[in-house]
């Protein structure tokens, strides 16, 4: 059964996790605000498989995909405070589905989620409060060596380490006020071009943004060219191409080393705006 969204109309919000040692990926699609869907993406063929929906929120910056793309760790909240999970939880599932192989009840919005340290090993962003509700012999939690340095317990504490692992360089952290900060990451695209990620942390973010949100820009310092890309909410170099998400759509730029020339020819890979909630069971039990 499908349902229509209510409230103000915004494009779907997208965040993407790329597997490090395979051509698999997942797209986390949010919209309307209390509906989220996980979508499998085969980057070799650029085909997409709709996984499961959740009536609630998945905190995409506290998520990770295993190196082979098989497992997804995520932190979610549905606000059902009297439920077994306490209204929020960390889970590990088979991507692109959400049925938990490992289920850890949380009950609040602090910490949660984690990072994969191997194909079946993970670090839990614990802090306090996680309760084991379901476990799996297929997956093993790393109890030592939390990632350093410490960027806080919430989204940056997972997300920034994921960016660093994926080859981004942290250039600077700008504390603009007590409630507002900006962290700047860069990645080399080749041909003198740099992709810059501007990661915002703020209270009172622009309409349609969360307290953590990203924008991007491209720069060729030798040519004195800088291209602002404020609508790119996610962007990454994937081998010989540049990928970015904007206004609910996913695009591919074939030759990132010639970014300024190729942006006008960016290929639309998928428009996710027309999707509607569908109750769909996972095709597995454990």
C-alpha positions in Angstrom: 0.0 0.0 0.0 1.3 3.5 -0.9 0.7 6.7 1.1 1.0 10.3 0.0 3.3 12.7 1.8 1.9 15.5 3.9 3.3 18.9 4.9 5.7 21.2 3.1 7.0 19.8 -0.1 10.8 19.4 -0.3 12.8 17.2 -2.7 13.8 13.9 -1.3 17.0 14.1 0.8 19.7 11.6 -0.2 22.9 10.2 1.4 25.0 7.5 -0.1 27.3 4.8 1.3 29.8 3.2 -1.1 31.2 -0.2 -0.4 35.0 -0.1 -0.3 35.8 -3.4 -1.9 32.9 -4.1 -4.1 30.6 -2.2 -6.6 27.7 -2.2 -4.2 26.3 0.9 -2.5 23.1 2.0 -0.6 21.2 5.2 -1.0 19.4 6.4 2.1 16.4 8.4 0.9 14.4 10.6 3.3 11.1 12.2 2.6 8.7 13.2 3.9 10.6 13.8 7.1 9.2 10.7 8.9 9.7 8.3 6.1 13.0 6.8 5.0 13.9 4.1 2.4 17.1 2.2 1.9 17.9 1.5 -1.8 20.6 -0.9 -3.1 22.8 0.4 -6.0 24.9 -1.7 -8.3 27.5 0.8 -9.4 28.7 -1.5 -12.2 25.4 -1.4 -14.0 23.9 1.6 -12.3 20.8 -0.3 -11.4 18.8 0.3 -8.2 16.8 -2.1 -5.9 14.2 -0.7 -3.5 14.8 -2.2 -0.1 12.8 -1.5 3.0 11.0 1.6 4.3 10.9 2.8 7.9 8.3 5.1 9.4 10.8 7.1 11.4 14.3 8.5 11.0 17.6 6.9 10.1 20.6 9.1 11.1 22.5 8.6 7.9 25.7 10.1 9.2 25.9 7.4 11.9 25.6 4.6 9.3 28.1 2.5 7.5 28.3 -0.2 4.8 30.5 -3.2 5.2 33.5 -3.3 2.8 31.8 -6.0 0.6 28.5 -4.1 0.7 26.7 -7.0 2.4 25.8 -5.5 5.8 24.5 -2.1 6.8 24.8 -0.6 10.3 22.4 2.1 11.1 20.9 4.2 14.0 17.2 4.8 13.8 14.4 6.4 15.9 10.7 6.1 15.7 9.7 7.7 19.0 7.8 4.6 20.3 9.3 5.1 23.8 7.3 2.3 25.3 8.5 -0.3 22.8 11.1 -3.0 23.2 13.8 -0.8 21.6 12.9 2.2 23.7 12.1 4.3 20.6 15.6 4.3 19.1 18.1 1.6 18.2 21.3 0.6 16.5 20.9 -2.3 14.1 22.9 -4.3 11.6 21.0 -5.7 8.6 21.6 -7.2 5.2 21.7 -4.2 2.8 19.5 -2.8 1.4 17.0 -4.1 4.0 16.4 -3.1 7.6 15.5 -6.3 9.3 18.0 -6.5 12.2 20.5 -9.4 12.5 21.9 -7.4 15.4 19.5 -5.3 17.4 20.6 -2.9 20.2 17.9 -0.9 21.9 18.9 2.6 22.8 16.0 4.7 24.0 17.5 8.2 23.3 19.2 10.1 20.6 22.7 10.2 22.0 25.5 8.2 20.2 24.3 5.2 18.3 25.4 3.7 14.9 28.9 2.7 14.1 31.6 1.8 11.6 32.7 -1.5 10.0 36.3 -2.5 10.7 36.1 -5.5 8.4 33.6 -7.6 6.4 31.9 -8.9 9.5 33.4 -6.8 12.3 32.1 -3.5 13.6 32.8 -0.7 16.1 29.7 0.5 18.0 29.3 4.2 18.8 28.1 3.3 22.2 28.5 6.0 24.8 25.9 4.4 27.1 22.5 2.8 27.0 22.7 0.2 24.3 20.9 -3.1 25.3 21.4 -6.3 23.3 18.0 -7.5 22.0 19.3 -9.7 19.2 22.8 -10.8 18.3 24.3 -12.8 15.4 27.3 -15.2 15.3 28.0 -13.8 11.8 29.0 -10.4 13.2 31.5 -9.5 15.8 31.7 -6.3 17.8 35.2 -4.7 18.3 35.4 -3.8 22.0 38.7 -1.9 21.8 40.4 0.9 19.8 37.6 3.5 19.2 38.5 5.8 16.4 40.6 8.8 17.2 40.5 11.7 17.4 37.2 12.2 19.1 34.7 14.3 17.2 31.8 13.9 19.6 29.2 11.1 20.2 26.7 12.0 17.6 26.9 12.3 13.8 30.4 13.8 13.4 31.8 11.1 15.7 31.0 8.5 13.1 30.7 10.5 9.8 34.0 12.3 10.0 35.9 9.1 10.6 34.1 7.5 7.6 35.2 10.4 5.4 38.8 10.1 6.5 38.7 6.4 5.9 37.4 7.0 2.4 40.4 9.3 1.5 39.1 12.8 2.4 41.5 15.2 4.0 40.2 17.3 6.9 41.5 20.8 6.1 40.0 23.0 8.9 37.4 23.2 11.6 35.9 26.7 12.0 33.9 27.4 15.2 31.7 30.2 14.0 29.7 30.5 17.2 28.7 28.4 20.2 25.9 26.8 18.1 27.5 26.8 14.7 30.6 25.2 13.2 32.0 24.3 9.8 34.4 21.4 9.0 36.1 21.5 5.6 37.1 18.3 3.8 38.9 17.9 0.5 39.5 15.2 -2.1 41.7 15.3 -5.2 39.8 14.7 -8.4 42.9 14.9 -10.7 43.7 17.4 -13.4 44.2 20.1 -10.7 40.6 19.9 -9.5 39.7 19.6 -5.8 36.3 18.5 -4.5 35.6 20.3 -1.3 32.9 19.2 1.3 31.6 21.9 3.6 30.1 20.0 6.6 27.9 22.2 8.7 27.0 21.6 12.3 24.4 24.1 13.6 21.3 24.8 15.5 18.8 26.8 13.4 19.8 25.3 10.1 18.1 26.5 6.9 14.6 25.2 6.1 14.8 21.7 4.8 18.2 21.0 6.4 19.0 19.1 9.6 21.5 20.3 12.3 24.1 18.4 10.2 24.2 19.1 6.5 26.7 19.4 3.7 27.3 21.5 0.6 30.2 21.3 -1.9 32.4 23.2 -4.2 35.0 22.5 -6.9 38.2 24.4 -7.2 41.1 24.6 -9.7 43.6 26.8 -7.8 46.1 27.1 -10.7 43.3 28.5 -13.0 41.7 30.6 -10.3 38.4 28.8 -10.8 35.9 28.0 -8.0 32.5 26.5 -8.6 30.0 26.6 -5.8 27.7 23.6 -5.6 25.3 24.5 -2.7 22.6 22.0 -3.8 25.0 19.0 -3.7 24.0 17.3 -0.4 26.4 14.4 -1.1 29.3 14.0 -3.5 32.2 11.5 -3.9 34.8 10.4 -6.4 34.1 6.8 -7.5 37.1 5.6 -9.5 37.0 7.5 -12.8 33.8 9.4 -12.2 32.4 12.1 -9.9 29.0 11.3 -8.3 26.7 13.7 -6.6 23.2 14.0 -5.2 21.0 17.1 -5.6 17.3 17.8 -5.2 16.4 14.1 -4.8 18.4 13.0 -7.9 21.7 11.1 -8.3 24.1 12.2 -11.0 27.3 11.0 -12.6 30.1 13.2 -14.1 32.2 10.9 -16.3 35.6 12.7 -16.1 36.1 14.5 -12.8 39.5 15.8 -13.9 37.7 17.9 -16.4 35.0 18.9 -14.0 34.2 22.4 -15.2 33.7 21.1 -18.8 31.7 18.0 -17.8 29.2 19.4 -15.2 26.9 20.6 -18.0 26.9 17.0 -19.3 26.3 15.3 -16.0 24.1 12.2 -16.5 21.0 11.6 -14.4 21.3 8.1 -12.9 18.1 8.1 -10.9 15.3 10.4 -9.7 14.1 9.3 -6.3 11.5 12.0 -5.8 8.4 10.0 -6.9 8.8 7.2 -4.4 6.1 6.4 -1.9 6.1 4.3 1.3 5.6 0.6 0.7 5.4 -2.0 3.5 7.8 -4.7 2.3 9.2 -7.6 4.3 12.9 -8.5 4.1 13.7 -11.6 2.1 15.6 -13.2 5.0 15.1 -14.0 8.7 18.7 -14.3 9.9 
